[in-house]
Amino acid sequence: MEVLTIRNIIMKNSNAIFPDIDYHFWLSQYNWDNIGTVRRMITNMRNRGYLNAVITPENITNEIKTEIQNYLKGNDSSRLRYIFLLIQTWGGASARIHTPSIYEQWEENETEGIYLSFVNAVLSGDYVGSFHVLNQVHGIGPSFIAKHICFWSGKGDRQKGIPILDDVIAKTIYARRHAIRVSYGIFIGDFEKIANEKKLKPAEVEMALFAFCREYWETAKTATWEFKPQINENSKDYDQAMLIVKRFMGNNQ
């Protein structure tokens, strides 16, 4: 009789379909430094007086890593508010509405305690539990919760952390419009499996997929017919992009 472990349950109930693309090539094309929404978010936070001119799109990833590693050396909870802000800023302009109020009311809304519990859960390896903990903070959606888990699980190293489940991945791999429609636990298992097959880290698979999507869709709006005008049938992995469109349009949820 087969023993139904958590891993077996995860894989049995997964509907993930990973495109047959050159993951190593697309990983080499990944670049977060030139994401326009990150630049706008940095400007927004700087104008509010939260960030200084030292933070740029080119160094914010390393700044997050440095701050998390400094926290891990001394467990100084006073650092958490700034780390939270950096990760929200790194995530881009879609966080601009709620981030200021969360940052300004950090103690009043007990966010500091929730975030500390979240960090401890991530560091203990309880990624699904940590997801539910941070979900208690109003204004942080699933995609941004996943970004915080990514950095903390990698101890500041984005490539070593749990991959980020966002709407791009939901559309590309699961044919779902939004990340909220994908089980986080199933997602982790799926990416661990494909990463082993491709001899990459799970986050590197996600990064490769993001680069692939940026190549084909405006602002990475995957699984729609909104191809970039310059894309043609001779572009790399074009056939896989078309398969994603076909699958998504047939299961647009």
Backbone bond lengths (Angstrom), bond angles and torsions (degrees), N, CA, C in turn:
res aa  C-N    CA-C-N  psi(-1)  N-CA   C-N-CA  omega(-1)  CA-C   N-CA-C  phi
1 M - - - 1.467 - - 1.531 109.68 -
2 E 1.300 116.73 134.41 1.466 121.02 -179.58 1.519 110.82 -74.18
3 V 1.315 116.56 134.87 1.457 121.73 176.27 1.521 108.35 -85.84
4 L 1.334 116.50 123.11 1.466 120.57 -178.35 1.524 110.01 -84.93
5 T 1.315 116.04 87.35 1.451 120.16 174.91 1.516 109.20 -77.23
6 I 1.335 116.37 168.24 1.474 120.65 176.43 1.522 110.34 -56.11
7 R 1.344 116.71 -42.66 1.463 120.46 -178.63 1.525 110.92 -62.09
8 N 1.351 116.81 -43.71 1.461 119.82 179.29 1.521 111.25 -62.05
9 I 1.336 116.84 -42.43 1.454 120.77 179.54 1.520 110.46 -62.07
10 I 1.329 115.31 -43.33 1.456 120.06 179.96 1.534 110.84 -58.78
11 M 1.327 116.05 -49.67 1.448 119.12 -175.08 1.527 111.87 -71.22
12 K 1.334 117.71 -32.75 1.455 120.10 179.79 1.527 111.79 -66.76
13 N 1.321 117.71 -30.15 1.448 120.87 -174.80 1.525 113.01 -103.16
14 S 1.302 117.57 12.54 1.458 120.35 -178.68 1.527 110.84 -86.72
15 N 1.333 115.64 140.71 1.470 120.22 173.37 1.521 109.96 -116.41
16 A 1.328 116.23 27.69 1.458 120.99 -179.03 1.527 110.67 -71.33
17 I 1.329 115.25 137.34 1.461 121.70 171.15 1.532 106.58 -130.12
18 F 1.326 115.83 111.20 1.460 120.16 -179.78 1.527 109.60 -90.13
19 P 1.322 117.37 131.89 1.471 119.37 179.70 1.523 110.97 -64.44
20 D 1.301 115.80 149.50 1.462 122.18 -179.48 1.528 108.83 -87.55
21 I 1.336 114.98 72.43 1.463 121.09 -177.60 1.531 109.74 -111.29
22 D 1.305 115.53 171.33 1.466 121.55 176.84 1.535 108.08 -83.91
23 Y 1.324 116.62 90.41 1.459 121.28 -173.89 1.525 112.19 -63.55
24 H 1.310 116.94 -37.07 1.465 119.26 -179.49 1.530 110.73 -67.39
25 F 1.329 116.50 -39.21 1.467 119.08 176.65 1.519 110.76 -63.30
26 W 1.335 117.16 -50.04 1.459 119.70 -175.47 1.523 111.65 -66.57
27 L 1.324 117.64 -31.07 1.474 119.48 175.04 1.528 109.69 -61.69
28 S 1.321 116.42 -38.00 1.473 119.97 179.45 1.525 111.87 -66.93
29 Q 1.344 116.68 -18.06 1.461 121.26 -179.90 1.529 112.74 -93.82
30 Y 1.318 116.34 -5.81 1.464 119.74 -177.25 1.530 110.34 -66.52
31 N 1.326 115.99 132.23 1.469 120.52 178.89 1.517 108.50 -152.90
32 W 1.326 116.38 113.10 1.454 121.24 179.49 1.528 111.69 -91.43
33 D 1.334 116.63 -14.71 1.465 120.56 -173.95 1.523 113.24 -64.60
34 N 1.330 117.17 -27.49 1.470 119.24 -175.22 1.526 112.78 -106.38
35 I 1.328 116.96 22.58 1.460 120.41 176.62 1.528 108.96 -77.65
36 G 1.318 115.70 116.85 1.458 120.21 -174.57 1.514 113.97 -60.60
37 T 1.346 117.57 -36.01 1.462 119.66 -177.66 1.521 111.76 -67.69
38 V 1.333 117.28 -29.09 1.469 120.48 176.74 1.523 109.68 -69.28
39 R 1.311 115.56 -43.09 1.471 119.76 179.22 1.534 110.40 -61.17
40 R 1.332 116.59 -40.95 1.469 119.65 179.41 1.527 111.46 -67.74
41 M 1.319 116.11 -37.25 1.461 119.47 179.23 1.521 111.25 -67.32
42 I 1.317 117.10 -39.89 1.468 120.84 177.47 1.527 109.64 -61.88
43 T 1.316 116.86 -44.40 1.465 120.84 178.30 1.524 110.78 -60.92
44 N 1.325 116.12 -43.36 1.463 121.45 179.34 1.521 111.17 -59.98
45 M 1.325 117.26 -48.64 1.473 121.14 -178.70 1.531 111.35 -68.80
46 R 1.326 116.22 -32.92 1.460 119.68 178.00 1.531 110.46 -68.88
47 N 1.327 117.10 -40.69 1.464 121.24 178.80 1.523 112.11 -63.99
48 R 1.309 116.64 -27.11 1.466 121.08 177.88 1.532 112.33 -83.97
49 G 1.325 116.29 -6.83 1.451 120.20 178.86 1.513 114.49 87.28
50 Y 1.347 117.33 11.92 1.463 120.58 -179.05 1.523 112.22 -84.62
51 L 1.334 116.25 -33.67 1.462 121.84 -178.33 1.518 109.29 -121.81
52 N 1.325 115.21 153.16 1.463 118.39 175.94 1.519 109.80 -104.00
53 A 1.314 115.62 179.35 1.462 121.00 -173.59 1.525 113.05 -68.05
54 V 1.325 117.86 -10.37 1.464 120.72 -179.48 1.523 110.99 -66.48
55 I 1.333 117.18 -32.50 1.456 121.15 -177.13 1.523 110.46 -80.48
56 T 1.325 115.76 125.02 1.459 122.54 178.79 1.535 108.61 -134.30
57 P 1.337 118.04 165.82 1.469 119.45 175.60 1.519 112.38 -58.68
58 E 1.329 115.79 -28.53 1.459 120.06 -177.32 1.527 113.48 -75.94
59 N 1.337 117.84 -24.90 1.473 118.34 -175.90 1.528 114.66 -118.87
60 I 1.337 118.32 -1.83 1.458 119.32 -173.76 1.530 112.56 -65.42
61 T 1.339 117.38 -33.77 1.466 119.77 178.43 1.527 110.51 -63.34
62 N 1.323 116.84 -44.70 1.465 120.38 178.18 1.521 111.85 -68.27
63 E 1.331 116.93 -32.23 1.465 120.34 178.32 1.526 110.11 -65.22
64 I 1.318 116.84 -40.35 1.466 120.16 177.08 1.523 109.94 -62.09
65 K 1.325 116.72 -45.38 1.461 120.98 179.72 1.526 111.14 -59.41
66 T 1.325 116.77 -45.05 1.464 121.23 -179.74 1.522 111.39 -62.24
67 E 1.324 116.81 -45.02 1.469 120.52 -177.98 1.526 111.84 -66.70
68 I 1.322 117.52 -40.16 1.463 119.95 178.52 1.519 110.55 -66.63
69 Q 1.300 117.16 -41.60 1.470 119.32 179.03 1.523 111.24 -66.21
70 N 1.318 117.08 -35.50 1.470 119.95 175.18 1.528 110.83 -64.96
71 Y 1.340 116.35 -39.23 1.469 119.71 177.13 1.526 110.42 -62.43
72 L 1.320 116.83 -44.05 1.460 120.77 -177.30 1.525 112.55 -64.70
73 K 1.319 117.00 -23.39 1.462 120.09 178.59 1.528 112.38 -73.79
74 G 1.364 115.40 -30.83 1.460 117.46 -175.03 1.513 115.61 -132.13
75 N 1.340 117.68 -3.77 1.478 121.50 -178.35 1.527 112.26 50.49
76 D 1.326 115.37 43.06 1.465 121.21 179.21 1.530 108.40 -84.52
77 S 1.322 117.11 103.87 1.467 121.11 -174.57 1.522 112.96 -64.23
78 S 1.337 117.54 -17.10 1.461 119.48 178.62 1.533 111.35 -67.18
79 R 1.326 117.96 -16.33 1.461 121.58 178.56 1.527 112.69 -79.88
80 L 1.324 116.54 -19.11 1.457 120.08 -170.34 1.523 112.58 -63.86
81 R 1.308 117.29 -37.35 1.464 120.40 -178.86 1.526 111.22 -61.40
82 Y 1.318 116.77 -42.47 1.458 120.90 -179.92 1.527 111.03 -70.11
83 I 1.334 116.87 -39.88 1.462 120.05 177.93 1.524 110.32 -63.19
84 F 1.335 115.42 -42.03 1.459 119.99 176.37 1.531 110.17 -56.57
85 L 1.315 116.90 -46.68 1.463 121.45 -179.16 1.520 111.35 -62.49
86 L 1.326 117.32 -42.14 1.458 120.60 -179.60 1.526 111.61 -62.03
87 I 1.333 116.58 -44.11 1.454 119.68 -178.82 1.528 110.85 -67.33
88 Q 1.336 116.37 -41.05 1.466 119.57 176.61 1.531 110.62 -60.78
89 T 1.315 116.36 -41.45 1.463 121.42 179.73 1.520 110.25 -65.99
90 W 1.330 116.27 -43.72 1.468 121.34 178.01 1.521 110.71 -58.25
91 G 1.320 117.17 -32.61 1.454 121.37 -176.98 1.509 114.65 -69.41
92 G 1.328 117.62 -18.41 1.453 119.41 175.80 1.515 114.90 108.64
93 A 1.326 114.65 177.48 1.463 122.00 -169.24 1.519 114.47 -68.75
94 S 1.326 117.99 -15.28 1.465 118.49 179.64 1.528 111.84 -65.63
95 A 1.346 117.09 -13.99 1.469 121.12 178.64 1.522 112.45 -94.28
96 R 1.314 117.66 4.02 1.467 120.54 -171.35 1.529 113.35 -67.19
97 I 1.331 118.36 -24.00 1.454 120.57 -174.99 1.522 111.83 -73.70
98 H 1.340 116.48 -48.41 1.464 119.89 -172.97 1.532 114.48 -95.40
99 T 1.326 117.51 -24.84 1.466 119.73 -174.76 1.528 113.27 -57.06
100 P 1.333 120.24 -45.64 1.467 119.32 -179.63 1.529 113.70 -58.32
101 S 1.336 117.54 -44.04 1.467 119.35 -178.27 1.524 111.16 -68.65
102 I 1.336 117.54 -37.11 1.474 119.86 176.60 1.520 110.09 -64.18
103 Y 1.317 116.30 -43.52 1.464 121.39 -178.96 1.530 111.16 -64.88
104 E 1.322 116.68 -43.73 1.463 120.76 -176.31 1.527 112.22 -72.53
105 Q 1.330 117.67 -30.81 1.462 121.55 -177.99 1.530 111.32 -107.68
106 W 1.295 115.53 33.96 1.463 123.37 -175.05 1.529 112.34 -53.30
107 E 1.319 117.20 -47.93 1.459 120.97 -177.96 1.523 112.09 -86.14
108 E 1.326 116.90 -39.73 1.468 120.59 -177.19 1.530 112.19 -59.64
109 N 1.307 117.51 -38.36 1.468 121.39 -178.39 1.528 112.74 -93.95
110 E 1.323 116.56 11.46 1.472 123.02 178.05 1.529 111.88 61.19
111 T 1.315 115.97 24.47 1.458 119.58 179.23 1.522 111.42 -65.36
112 E 1.332 116.98 -34.46 1.461 119.93 -178.93 1.526 110.84 -59.16
113 G 1.324 117.23 -44.85 1.454 120.29 179.82 1.517 112.26 -66.61
114 I 1.328 116.31 -39.94 1.464 120.40 178.88 1.527 110.15 -64.87
115 Y 1.333 115.58 -43.07 1.462 118.68 -177.60 1.527 110.91 -67.96
116 L 1.319 116.86 -35.98 1.458 119.94 176.91 1.526 110.24 -64.34
117 S 1.326 117.34 -42.31 1.470 120.69 176.72 1.522 110.70 -63.09
118 F 1.315 115.59 -39.44 1.462 120.67 177.12 1.523 110.83 -60.60
119 V 1.325 116.62 -49.71 1.471 121.13 -178.80 1.524 110.23 -59.08
120 N 1.313 116.99 -44.72 1.467 120.37 -179.25 1.522 111.34 -63.25
121 A 1.338 116.26 -37.66 1.468 120.00 178.41 1.525 110.72 -65.53
122 V 1.331 116.53 -43.30 1.469 119.85 178.81 1.521 110.45 -62.58
123 L 1.317 116.53 -47.38 1.462 120.51 -176.90 1.522 112.28 -65.19
124 S 1.339 116.75 -23.23 1.467 120.17 177.41 1.524 111.70 -85.85
125 G 1.341 116.87 -5.01 1.457 121.15 178.61 1.510 114.57 93.12
126 D 1.335 117.59 5.19 1.466 121.01 179.70 1.527 108.98 -91.18
127 Y 1.316 116.68 77.66 1.451 121.16 -173.57 1.522 112.59 -71.68
128 V 1.322 116.77 -41.22 1.464 119.49 178.59 1.522 109.74 -66.44
129 G 1.334 116.91 -42.46 1.459 120.08 177.59 1.511 112.29 -62.60
130 S 1.326 116.51 -40.65 1.466 120.46 179.93 1.521 110.68 -64.14
131 F 1.332 116.32 -34.67 1.470 120.89 177.67 1.525 110.04 -58.45
132 H 1.318 116.59 -45.49 1.461 120.80 -178.53 1.533 111.60 -70.34
133 V 1.323 116.86 -31.79 1.466 120.35 178.07 1.528 110.22 -63.85
134 L 1.324 117.21 -50.93 1.465 120.28 -176.45 1.524 111.26 -70.64
135 N 1.308 116.71 -21.70 1.460 120.69 178.12 1.531 111.89 -65.57
136 Q 1.333 117.16 -11.91 1.462 121.30 177.26 1.525 112.52 -71.98
137 V 1.325 116.79 -19.50 1.463 121.27 -178.63 1.519 108.84 -84.20
138 H 1.319 116.35 116.48 1.463 120.68 -178.85 1.531 110.55 -64.55
139 G 1.329 115.18 131.41 1.457 120.01 175.70 1.515 114.14 103.76
140 I 1.335 117.92 -5.25 1.460 120.02 176.99 1.524 108.28 -106.13
141 G 1.320 117.16 111.70 1.445 121.22 -178.69 1.516 112.58 -82.81
142 P 1.332 117.35 172.82 1.465 121.97 -177.80 1.523 114.30 -54.80
143 S 1.325 116.98 -41.50 1.464 119.90 -178.20 1.528 111.56 -63.13
144 F 1.337 116.56 -36.85 1.466 118.90 -179.21 1.520 111.34 -80.06
145 I 1.316 117.57 -33.27 1.471 119.28 173.41 1.528 108.80 -57.63
146 A 1.332 116.09 -44.32 1.463 120.80 -180.00 1.524 111.89 -62.37
147 K 1.316 117.47 -32.94 1.463 120.47 178.44 1.531 110.79 -67.26
148 H 1.331 116.14 -40.80 1.470 119.61 177.76 1.525 110.56 -65.37
149 I 1.327 117.02 -41.37 1.464 120.27 178.50 1.517 110.28 -63.06
150 C 1.310 116.87 -39.86 1.462 121.26 179.73 1.523 111.21 -56.45
151 F 1.316 116.99 -53.27 1.465 119.81 -176.37 1.523 112.36 -67.92
152 W 1.317 117.52 -42.26 1.465 119.46 -178.04 1.524 111.79 -71.46
153 S 1.318 118.28 -37.05 1.469 120.08 179.69 1.519 111.16 -67.93
154 G 1.333 116.63 -28.96 1.459 120.82 176.60 1.509 112.90 -90.16
155 K 1.346 115.77 8.35 1.466 121.65 -177.39 1.532 110.81 53.07
156 G 1.310 113.84 39.85 1.456 120.73 177.76 1.513 114.40 101.33
157 D 1.323 117.28 -18.12 1.467 121.44 -178.33 1.521 108.97 -91.78
158 R 1.306 117.25 108.62 1.458 122.49 -176.01 1.530 112.31 -57.72
159 Q 1.344 117.63 -37.89 1.454 120.78 -176.58 1.520 113.23 -74.89
160 K 1.314 117.50 -18.94 1.466 120.84 -179.19 1.522 112.64 -98.68
161 G 1.318 116.87 -3.09 1.448 120.55 -176.94 1.518 113.30 -87.25
162 I 1.327 115.52 178.09 1.454 121.45 173.83 1.530 108.15 -65.06
163 P 1.321 118.99 133.48 1.475 120.39 -178.76 1.521 111.65 -59.56
164 I 1.311 115.12 159.31 1.468 121.60 -175.57 1.524 110.25 -92.31
165 L 1.317 115.53 122.03 1.467 121.52 174.40 1.528 107.86 -91.59
166 D 1.318 116.67 108.72 1.458 120.76 176.78 1.523 108.83 -130.87
167 D 1.315 116.55 -173.78 1.462 120.45 -176.23 1.526 111.97 -65.53
168 V 1.326 117.80 -30.68 1.461 120.80 177.85 1.526 110.15 -62.04
169 I 1.337 115.97 -47.64 1.461 120.36 179.26 1.526 110.65 -67.27
170 A 1.335 116.73 -39.22 1.464 120.17 179.81 1.528 110.63 -58.68
171 K 1.326 117.28 -43.22 1.454 121.52 -179.88 1.527 111.33 -71.27
172 T 1.316 115.99 -46.82 1.462 121.11 -171.84 1.519 112.93 -69.74
173 I 1.322 117.45 -43.09 1.464 121.87 -172.77 1.517 112.73 -98.78
174 Y 1.328 116.76 -35.37 1.467 119.98 -172.29 1.537 113.39 -112.36
175 A 1.327 117.60 -2.57 1.473 121.77 -178.55 1.522 111.32 56.32
176 R 1.323 116.37 37.53 1.456 122.70 176.75 1.525 108.08 -117.33
177 R 1.310 116.35 142.09 1.459 119.74 -175.34 1.518 112.24 -68.40
178 H 1.343 117.33 -36.55 1.465 120.25 -174.58 1.528 111.45 -129.69
179 A 1.334 115.34 149.73 1.462 121.73 -178.84 1.521 112.37 -60.79
180 I 1.322 117.59 -29.35 1.457 121.32 -178.15 1.523 111.11 -61.11
181 R 1.336 117.93 -19.55 1.458 121.78 -178.64 1.533 113.13 -88.86
182 V 1.312 116.80 5.43 1.467 121.32 -179.42 1.522 109.19 -116.81
183 S 1.318 117.61 131.04 1.460 121.51 177.04 1.526 110.15 -65.56
184 Y 1.328 116.67 126.85 1.459 119.97 -177.37 1.524 111.37 -65.50
185 G 1.325 116.82 -39.77 1.459 119.97 178.87 1.517 112.49 -64.12
186 I 1.327 116.67 -42.11 1.461 120.69 177.09 1.523 110.56 -62.90
187 F 1.320 115.64 -42.95 1.464 121.30 178.77 1.529 111.45 -56.19
188 I 1.325 117.77 -46.03 1.466 121.16 -179.45 1.521 110.40 -60.72
189 G 1.325 116.72 -45.85 1.456 120.10 179.27 1.514 112.88 -62.25
190 D 1.320 116.63 -41.04 1.462 121.25 179.65 1.528 111.28 -60.82
191 F 1.311 116.42 -44.03 1.462 119.73 -176.32 1.520 112.21 -74.95
192 E 1.315 117.44 -29.36 1.466 119.53 174.30 1.530 110.10 -64.57
193 K 1.324 115.85 -41.05 1.463 120.26 -178.52 1.527 111.06 -66.25
194 I 1.332 118.19 -50.31 1.459 120.63 -177.81 1.527 111.20 -66.37
195 A 1.340 116.57 -33.19 1.469 120.07 178.68 1.523 110.53 -64.23
196 N 1.322 116.98 -40.13 1.473 120.03 177.22 1.519 110.74 -63.25
197 E 1.320 116.32 -39.61 1.459 120.19 -179.82 1.526 111.85 -66.36
198 K 1.322 116.53 -38.57 1.463 121.76 -175.78 1.524 112.97 -91.43
199 K 1.349 115.75 -2.59 1.468 121.07 -178.43 1.530 111.36 58.14
200 L 1.321 114.19 46.10 1.458 122.52 176.23 1.519 108.73 -130.79
201 K 1.317 116.33 167.69 1.461 120.79 170.41 1.529 107.81 -76.93
202 P 1.345 118.20 150.34 1.465 119.51 179.40 1.522 113.58 -53.45
203 A 1.346 117.19 -42.04 1.465 119.79 179.68 1.523 111.30 -66.29
204 E 1.323 117.18 -30.25 1.458 119.72 179.51 1.533 110.71 -69.19
205 V 1.338 117.08 -33.47 1.460 119.94 174.63 1.523 109.79 -62.37
206 E 1.319 115.59 -45.55 1.477 120.08 179.19 1.526 110.99 -62.87
207 M 1.325 117.69 -40.13 1.456 121.19 179.43 1.531 110.75 -65.25
208 A 1.330 116.24 -39.70 1.464 120.46 177.78 1.525 110.48 -63.06
209 L 1.327 116.35 -42.09 1.460 120.46 178.85 1.524 111.30 -63.80
210 F 1.334 116.35 -38.74 1.459 119.62 179.09 1.529 110.77 -63.78
211 A 1.332 116.53 -43.26 1.469 120.43 179.08 1.525 110.64 -63.60
212 F 1.315 116.99 -41.60 1.460 122.29 176.77 1.522 110.94 -58.95
213 C 1.342 115.87 -45.17 1.461 120.11 -178.95 1.525 112.23 -66.65
214 R 1.301 117.20 -38.84 1.467 119.98 178.46 1.523 111.32 -63.46
215 E 1.310 116.64 -28.93 1.454 120.35 179.84 1.529 111.48 -67.23
216 Y 1.329 116.16 -32.88 1.458 119.53 -170.32 1.520 115.53 -105.77
217 W 1.329 118.13 -26.30 1.457 118.74 -174.74 1.521 111.90 -124.08
218 E 1.302 116.13 141.08 1.455 121.37 177.07 1.527 109.76 -58.74
219 T 1.328 116.47 130.00 1.467 124.01 -179.65 1.526 111.59 48.95
220 A 1.334 116.19 32.02 1.461 122.50 176.09 1.514 113.07 60.71
221 K 1.336 117.57 28.48 1.467 119.77 175.91 1.529 108.40 -80.99
222 T 1.310 115.52 85.50 1.449 119.96 -172.13 1.516 112.57 -76.70
223 A 1.320 113.15 165.06 1.454 123.10 174.10 1.524 112.47 60.76
224 T 1.305 117.63 34.88 1.462 122.25 169.82 1.527 106.67 -127.95
225 W 1.305 116.89 -179.14 1.464 119.99 178.44 1.526 111.22 -91.24
226 E 1.324 118.76 9.34 1.458 122.08 -175.48 1.525 111.31 -83.86
227 F 1.313 116.89 63.74 1.456 120.70 177.86 1.527 110.94 -68.90
228 K 1.311 116.61 151.00 1.455 120.15 172.46 1.532 108.56 -65.64
229 P 1.311 117.36 141.49 1.478 120.78 -174.96 1.520 114.14 -57.69
230 Q 1.346 117.99 -31.91 1.461 119.58 -173.94 1.527 113.37 -82.85
231 I 1.331 116.81 -6.98 1.456 119.12 -177.59 1.530 110.21 -73.92
232 N 1.334 115.88 137.65 1.460 120.18 177.29 1.524 109.91 -135.27
233 E 1.292 116.11 175.12 1.457 121.48 -173.82 1.519 113.53 -65.71
234 N 1.307 117.68 -15.94 1.459 120.63 179.84 1.525 113.05 -89.55
235 S 1.322 117.49 -1.43 1.453 120.99 -179.96 1.531 109.83 -69.06
236 K 1.324 115.92 154.04 1.464 120.71 -175.42 1.527 111.32 -63.52
237 D 1.322 115.58 131.08 1.475 123.47 177.55 1.530 112.68 59.79
238 Y 1.318 115.96 29.02 1.465 120.38 178.55 1.524 111.29 -59.41
239 D 1.327 116.50 -39.72 1.465 119.97 -178.08 1.522 111.33 -61.25
240 Q 1.338 116.76 -35.24 1.456 120.21 179.46 1.526 111.01 -71.32
241 A 1.322 116.37 -34.99 1.466 119.93 176.03 1.527 110.08 -61.83
242 M 1.314 117.09 -41.57 1.463 120.86 179.96 1.526 112.01 -67.13
243 L 1.326 116.99 -34.73 1.461 120.51 177.22 1.523 111.06 -66.04
244 I 1.336 116.42 -37.33 1.463 120.61 177.84 1.528 110.10 -63.08
245 V 1.326 115.99 -44.91 1.464 120.66 178.41 1.528 110.24 -58.59
246 K 1.312 115.70 -47.54 1.472 120.43 -177.32 1.521 110.80 -61.56
247 R 1.314 116.74 -44.78 1.463 119.76 -178.45 1.515 111.11 -66.20
248 F 1.321 116.84 -44.03 1.460 120.15 -177.29 1.525 111.05 -65.35
249 M 1.290 117.50 -43.67 1.462 120.21 -178.10 1.526 111.58 -65.74
250 G 1.327 116.78 -22.69 1.440 120.21 177.32 1.517 113.91 -87.37
251 N 1.349 115.72 -7.71 1.463 119.99 -178.44 1.517 109.25 -145.26
252 N 1.311 116.71 52.47 1.468 123.10 -172.70 1.515 110.74 -81.43
253 Q 1.361 115.84 88.32 1.471 121.02 -177.34 1.513 110.75 -118.80
